[in-house]
């Protein structure tokens, strides 16, 4: 894909560019079960949007879209709606509909092989039980922030570490998997964590230290290639972006915009601190992993662990703490009022996981949950 089409290639001026990649499951319109329709949908959608904006994923039950680089949340929303609308149209033509949920709510009717490309075949062969554990796929939402200097991007990734658990809780949207309640708000993050390097980004002293570690892991065979770096914040291999990979995909676009706005505002503040040479507070790796586990367990409705203090707080309280820390960056981007309104709205409606649970509680039918997610995913149906 060209850098001009990448979801967060640098945009003009001093504003941090922002882009979003969304992964969707394709499910049968009647049964709600994931179906391997991606080749047909990708082919049709790529003709409309370009191959760099719509791509296949590990399983042919999945599809990924990439927004254009944006500097306003209004433009980002419009582009994501356009992509979702187009994907929904092309999916219907193939006999399915897109679903923005972190995991497959219902199991597939039969075993789904990996997408038939050389890279995916190699990946499935080398990491067989890990790939098999994903069944027909798990779906995330990846936010790209345009930070062109790799040294600065590494330092921002370091500074982001204690702030990513509350963002994970905000986006938790996968309480059900293959017809069962897992007891977690984000089952996707647990399944995804089985991949090598998936998890909190290690602290790196420099871009060279980052690159040397990635090269070592590739040489050791732990990674198939540099594209298999699955840390929660990673440097793009081809574009001037820092990519945040901690979120479940969400059917509700307001949640996506809230997540993206907070990430951009937070990165703006942290980038300024990096440039000012401000030291970072030490983060204990064990507590950081515990904070991510708690975010996956409780989501937005329960407790969150502050990895800097080791203390539990209501997850919503930690999210507002993040908002206040990011406030100067939100103001600079012109996002403060919008993000505050979206955050208050999310508090009232509940996170994606809680909304799925409320739908299921009415009739105890997983298919109702699928219908809820597919209706919200398609802008024409929401």
N, C-alpha and C positions, 0 to 999 in steps of 0.2 A: 504494500500500500504506500502511497505517496505521503510525505509528511503533511502536505496541505489537507489531506483527507483524514489524518489520524485524529482520534477523539480529543487530543489535547496538544496538538502541535502549537508552537508558540504563536500567539496572536499579537497584534500590534500594540504599541504603548507599553506601559509598565505594569498593567494589570496581569495577574496570573491567569493564563488560559485554563479552561476547564472542559473536560470531556468525560463521557460515560460509555462504558461497554456494558451491555445487558445480555445475559444468557437466558434463553427460554426453553422450556420443554414443549414439545408438540404432542398434543393429546387428542384421542378420538373424540369427535363431537358428541357421540352418544354415550360411550362407556366411561370417558374420562381417563382411560388408560393411555400411557405414553406409546406412541407409534413411530416407526422409523421413516418418517416422511421428509426428513431434512434435505436429502439430495434434491428433491423436486422443488421444495420451498426455496432453498438457497439459489438454485438455478434461476427461478422466476424473479426472486427479489433482487438478485445481483444485476439483472438486466435493468431494473428500475433505479437502484441506488448505487450500483457499482460494486465490484467484487471486494473492494477494501472496506465496505460498510456492512456487508452481510457475509458471514462465514460459517462453515461447518465446525462442529466440535467433536469431542472424543467419541460420542455415540450419535448415530443417525436419528436419534430422538431429540436432539438438541440443535439450537441455532443461536448464533451470537450476532448482535448488532453493535455498531460503533457510531456514536454521534460525531458531528463535526466539532472542531474546536470552537468554544464560545467564551465570551467574556461577560455575558449576562445570564442570569438564571431564566429570564423570560425567553431568550433565544434557545437556551438548552431545553427548556420544556417543550417549545414548539418543535424542535428537531426530534426529540424523543417520541413525541406524539406522532409525528410524521412516520418515523420508522415503525412504531408499533402498529399504526393503522395499515401501513403497507404490508407488514409481515402477516397481520391478521387476514388481509385480503388474499394474499398468496397461499396462506395455510388453508383457508377455506376451499380454495380451488383444488388443493391436494387432499381434501377430505379430513382436515384436522383443524385445531385451533391452538394458538400459543398460550402458555400458562406461565406466569411469573411467580413461581414459588421455588424455594431453595432445594426441595427434594420432590421426588415422585410420590404423590399422596397415595396412589394405588399402584400395585405391582403390574408390570407388563404381562400381557397374555402369554408371551413366550420369550425365550432368551434373546436378548438384543446384542448382536456382535458389535465390535468397535467400528467406527467409520473406516472405510476401505481406502486408506492412503498409506504410503510407505512409512511415514513417521508414526502414525497412530498404531500401525501393526507392530512396529518395533517397540513402541512404548508399552503396548499391552503384553507383548512377549516378555520384556525385561521385568516389568512390574506387575506380573499377572494377578496375584491375589489382591493387590491394591486397586487395580483397574476393575477387577470383578466386583469388589465391594461397592463400587459406585453404581452397579447395575446399569440402568438406562441413563444415568447422569445426575449430577447435582449442579445447581445454577447459582452463580454469583453475580454481583454487580461491582464493576471495577471503575474507580474514579481516577482520572489522570489530571495532574496539576502541572502546568508548564513551568518547570524550573530547568533552565538550559545548562547551567553550570553543574557538572556532575559532582564536584567537590561540595558545593552547597547542597545539592540534592541528598547526598549521603548524610550530611550533618542534620538536615531537616528530618530525614528518616530516623536518625538517632533520637531527635527531640520528640518525634511523634509517638514513640513507644508507649509511654504511660497513658496516652490519650486514645489509643485505638480500642481498648475494651469497651468504653461507653458507646463508641460509634458502632461497634459490633452489636451491642445490646439494642441500640436504636433500630437497626436493620434486621433483627432476628425475625425470620419468616419461614420456618420449616419445622413445626412441631410434630408433623405426621410424616411417616415414611412407610410405604408399602403396606398400607392398611393397618397401621398401629400408631398409637400415641407413644412417642418415645420418652416423654417426660422432660424434653429439652425444648427451649424456644427456637434454637438453631441446631437442628440435626446436621445440616449441611456442613457446618464448620467442623464437627466431629469426624464426619466421613472424610472430608478434605484433608484433615490433619494427618491422615495416614501416608500421604505422599512425602517423599524426602524433601526437606527444606520447608514444607508447609508449617507455618507458625510465626511467632514473633520474629521480626528482623533482628539479627545480631547487631551489637554495637560495633561500628567500624570506624577506625581513625581517619580513613581517607578513601577516596575513590579507588586508589590502587589496591588498598587492602580489600575492598569489596570485590574488585575484579580478580585479584589473585585467589581469593577464596572460591569464587564461582568457578574459575578455571581448574582449581584443584579438585573440586567436587565432580566436574565433568570428566577430568582425567581419571578419577577414581571409579567412574562408572555409576556413581550415586545419582547423577543427572544425565539424561540422554543428551542434552544440549543446554545452552544458556537460557533458552526459552522455558526450561523447566524450573527456573527459580520461582518458588511459590511463597516466598516470604510475604507477610501482610503488607509490607511496603517495599517496593523494589524499583530499581532504576530500569527504564526502558532500554533495550538493547539497540534500538533503531531511531528513537525519537527523543526530543528534549523534555521528558516528563518524568515525574515521580508518580508511581501507580499504587493506589491504596486498594487492597484486595480482601478486606475483612467483612464485606457486606453480603448478606443474602440478596438475591434479586427480589424486588418488591413489586406487587401488582399496582399498588397505589403510587401514582407519580409524585404526589406531594411528599411522600417519604423519600423518594429518590432525590428530589430537589433539595429537601432538607439535609439529607446526608451529604450531598455534593457541596452545598453551600457551606456547611460547617467545616468540611474538609478543606475547602479553598481558604476560608477565613482563618482557620487554624494554621495552615501552611504559611499564609502571609505573615502572621505574627511570629511564627517560629523562624521563618527566613530572616526577618528583621533582627531577631535575637542572635541568630548565627552570624549575621554580618556585623553585629555590634560586639561579637566575641563573648557573649554571656555564657557562663558555664552551665552545663546541664545538671539537674539533680540526679544522683545515682539511682538506678532502677535495678532492683533485685530480680534476676531472671526467673526464679522460682515463683515469686509473688506475681510477676507479670503473667506467667502461664496460668496461675491460679485465677487471676482477674479475667483472662480470656475464657477460662472454663466457666466461671460464674456468669459471665455475659451470655455464653451459649446456653447455660442452664436456665437462667431466670429471664433473659431478655429485658425488655423495658419495664415490665410489671413487678419485678422482684428486687433483690438486693444486688449491688455491685461492689466489687472490691477495689479500693484505691491501692494500686501497686506501690505508691510512694510511701504510704503509711501502714498498709496491711489491715486497714479497718474497713468494715462493711458500712455502706450507706445505701439508701434507696437509689435505684438505678436512675430515676428521673432527676434526683438531686445532683448526681455526678454529671449528668448531661447538661444541666444548667450551669454547673461549674465550668464545663468545657465551653459553653456558650460565652460566659463572661471572659474566659481567657482568650477566646477567639474574637472578641468584640471589636478591637481595633482593626483587625483584618476584614471583618464583616463590614464595618463602616467604610473602609477604604474601597471595598468592592461594590458598595452601594446595596449590600444585601442584609443589613442589620434588621430592619423592620420586617422584611419578608421572612427571614429565617426565624425571627422571634414569633411571628404569627403562625408559621408552620409548626414550630415546636409546641406552642400552646394547643394547636389543633390536634397534634399527635397525642398529647397528654389526655385530651378529652376522648378521643376515639380509641386509643390503645394502639399498641404496635401491631405489626402484621401477624405475628404468632397469636396474640390475644384475639384478634378478629377472626382468625381461622377457628380458634377454639370456641368462640361464641357461635359461629355458624354450625359447627359440629354438635354443640350442646342442644340445639333445637330439635334435631331428629336422629342424632347419632348415625349420620350417613356421611361417609367419606366423599361420596360423589357430590354432595352438597358443597363441600369444601372446594372441590375442583371447579364446580360451576361458579362459585364465588370468585375464585382467582381468575378464571378465564374471562369472566364478565368485566372485571376491573382492568385486566391486561389490555383489552381492546378499547381504545378511546371512544369508539362508537357505541360501546356497550356500557360504559361507565357513566 
